[in-house]
């Protein structure tokens, strides 16, 4: 039987394990990306490994998150990242150059390559035929050191048939998948798109769909590399990097979903979860106060050109604010050259620099009680920067219809669909990227006072008594664990400082209580730790004293981050035991270090009203990591044994 596309790319990069169902495998990583919200810590981790230069084909350090320079902290981080990139051999993309996913798609994405990024939306590059995976910064640092990345992938085939109708967008494809499968429905899967409907989608459209696969919890999303891919690479001035790639005829998948594009209609995700999806007609009529078009999901040239065409000769609805966030400097240059930028401004839109901005609460917070429509990938509660926000997720088509009418409306009511197509060539090039010197050993890494050394983490003790310091419910996000936003983001390079913010929006007594409790455990429900790849949501609790997390299930990246920093992720053999435990209970683990190293899956603990049967599903590598207290020391030891 032939192979699907995911299996083909994996087979070409397999360095450990066998390509068989349910097996953990190690992949060679060709490219990495980091961004400034996660990259400062990732580069500190790489520096701690003691290498002179990255060992990947390409590594890029982007600045696209912490763009507001209200004091020295973010500016110092930017300077640190620029000097670290030069020192260790990475390309540097400075502030204002654009969102990492857009710039990477424009300048570096190559069909058939692997990409690991310290951002959960790294799979955007799957729109160009890459196997692109989001991960914690320590995993990315290890990949930059030439270490494999470990996954246990299954492949969900998504068959696309038909063609998108007018006013129905690529965003509606992924919203439909979220409606069907929920934010947990992609966990453990690579989403592979195939079928005759794929040919009708441009690479930027494919990138939107691949980007938001992260909201299903998927490991990655990948599209075939075909004539549309070749067209995109030609327009970007990289025709020589095209390689045709597709699944074999009759290739098998672990599961298959079929989406008939002809039957799709405009969709919208209601507050406050990306899978709370309904047809726009069911939300129609609701007054809208704010519209933001842009982010890593929907700020391509064609997205913004369509918005400009729909706005031409019209004005934004009185009292409503329309913000435009271009995905990259190159997109902004092309909007200017085509006249679309003037159309946006004449209609009353506000133009912002290329960057993530309001998607993670870095500015653009909506007013109290306001309804905000956004083309962004996430609407977790409070993520916008306004605690009781009402954020809806939608396509640019739905967003511009609201901007014109002041209410949620089916965009098909606007009339004729604007004719917008990809240009044959894009203006601009890679001139704003900073390429490293051939030998960076003489480059001085510049550190500001907010950049703290990486904390030392103790090995796992043989016995442990832990207090349940907090009990939370289902679908807890990394935003709940450690908030995003302008107050917390500048502390990403200072673990002692950022640790004071752990669970601050969930329980503002958490840090005071854990300071008095000693070793601690956190209790969660289903899909614990979904959302961002930020490893700070694991490292900061570990710094405070959390050694165990018990949950009904874990999100993939957060589970990996917990293990990387020596927090043991346990699930319940009987999910009803979740109800037996409460905040303040004490759990006793006897001889568990030896049990973990011996490969035991069942780990018993003494609870307040009797024994608890807990499950540790982990391979030998992960168990050694837990026993050592984290992955950094293990990778450093491996490099030393190999003589670097």
PEVEN-V955394 format. One line per field, one symbol per residue. ss: DSSP state (~ for helix, > for strand, _ for the rest). psi: psi as a letter, one per 30 degrees, with the letter a starting at -180 (. if undefined). burial: b if it has 9 or more other ideal C-beta (glycine too) atoms within 8 Angstrom, else e. A space follows every 10 residues. Layout:
ss: ???
psi: ???
burial: ???
This chain:
ss: ____~~~~~~ ~~~>>>____ ____>>>___ >>>>>~~~~~ ~~~~~~~~__ _______>>> >>________ _~~~~~~~~~ ~~~~~~~~__ >>>____>_~ ~~~~~~~___ ___>>>>__~ ~~~~~~~~__ >>>>__~~~~ ~~~~____>> >__>>>>>>> >________~ ~~~~~~~~~~ ~_______>> >>>>_~~~~~ __~~~~~~~~ ~~~~~~___> >>>_>_~~~~ ~~~~~___~~ ~___>_____ ____>>>>>> ~~~___>>>_ _>____>>>~ ~~~___>__> >>>>______ ~~~~~~~~~~ ~_________ >>>>>__>~~ ~~~~~~~~_~ ~~~~~~___> >>____~~~~ __________ >>>>_____> _________> >>>__~~~~~ ~~~~~_>___ ~~~~______ __________ __>>______ __________ __________ ___>>>>>>> >_____>~~~ ~>______~~ ~___~~~~~~ ~>_______~ ~~~~~~~__> >>>>___>_> _____~~~~~ ~~~~_>>>>> >__>_~~~~~ ~~~~___>>> >>____~~~~ _____>>>>_ _~~~~~~___ _>>>>>>__> >>>>>____~ ~~~~~~~~__ ~~~~~~~~~~ ~___
psi: klkleeeeee efgkfklkil kfkklkkkke llkllfffee eeeeeeeffg lfklglekkk jkjfdifjif afeeeeeeee eeeeeeeghl kkjlkfflke eeeeeeffkk kflkkkkhkf gefefffggl jkkklleeee eeefggllkk likljjkjkk lakklkgkle efeeeeeeee flfffgkfkk jkkllffeff kleeeeeeee egffffgkel kklljaeeee eeeefgghff gkkkklllkg kllelkkkkj effllklkjl khkfgiklke ffgkfkkkfk kkjaafeihl eeefeeeeef fkglkkkkfk kjkkjlflee eeeeeeeffe eeeeeffglk klljlecfeg gilgkllkgl kkkkglfkhk kffffkehli kkklleeeee eeeefglkkk ffffbkkkjk lklfkkllag ffkjkllejg ffkkkkklff jllkkkkllk lelkkkkjfk klalhklfee ejlalfeeef gfgieeefff gkgffejgfe eeeffffakl kkklbkhkgl blfjfffeee eeefgkfkkk lelkkeeeee eeefggkjjk lkejfffeff klkflkkkjk gfeeeeffgk ekjkkjafha lkjlkjjkle eeeeeeefgl feeeeeeeee efg.
burial: eebbbbbbbb bebbeeeebe eebbbbbbbb bbbbbbbbbb bbbbbbbbbe beebebebbb bbbbbbbeee eebbbbbbbb bbbbbbbbbb bbbbbbbbbb bbbbbbbbbb bbbbbbbbbb bbbbbbbbbb bbbbbbbbbb bbbbbeebbb bbbbbbbbbb bbebbebbbb bbbbbbbbbe bebbbbbbbb bbbbbebbee bbbbbbbbbb bbbbbbbbbb bbbbbbebbb bbbbbbeeee ebbebbbeee bebeeebebe beebbbbbbb bbbbbbbbeb eebbeeebbb bbbbbbbbbb bbbbbbbbbb beeeebbeeb ebbbbbbbbb bbbbbeeeeb bebbbebebe ebebbbbbbb bbbbbbeeeb bbbbbbbbbb ebbbbbeebb bbbbbbbbbb bbbbebbbbb beebeeeeee ebeeebeeee eebbebeeeb eebebbebeb bbebbebeeb eebbbbbbbb bbeebbbbbb bbbbbbebbb bbbbbbbbbe bbbbebeeeb bebbeebebb bbbbbbbbbb bbbbbbbbbb bbbbbbbbbb bbbbbbbbbb bbbbbbbbbb bbeeeebbee beeebbbbbe ebbebbbeee eebebbbeee ebbbbbeeee ebbbbbbbbb bbbbbbebbe eeee
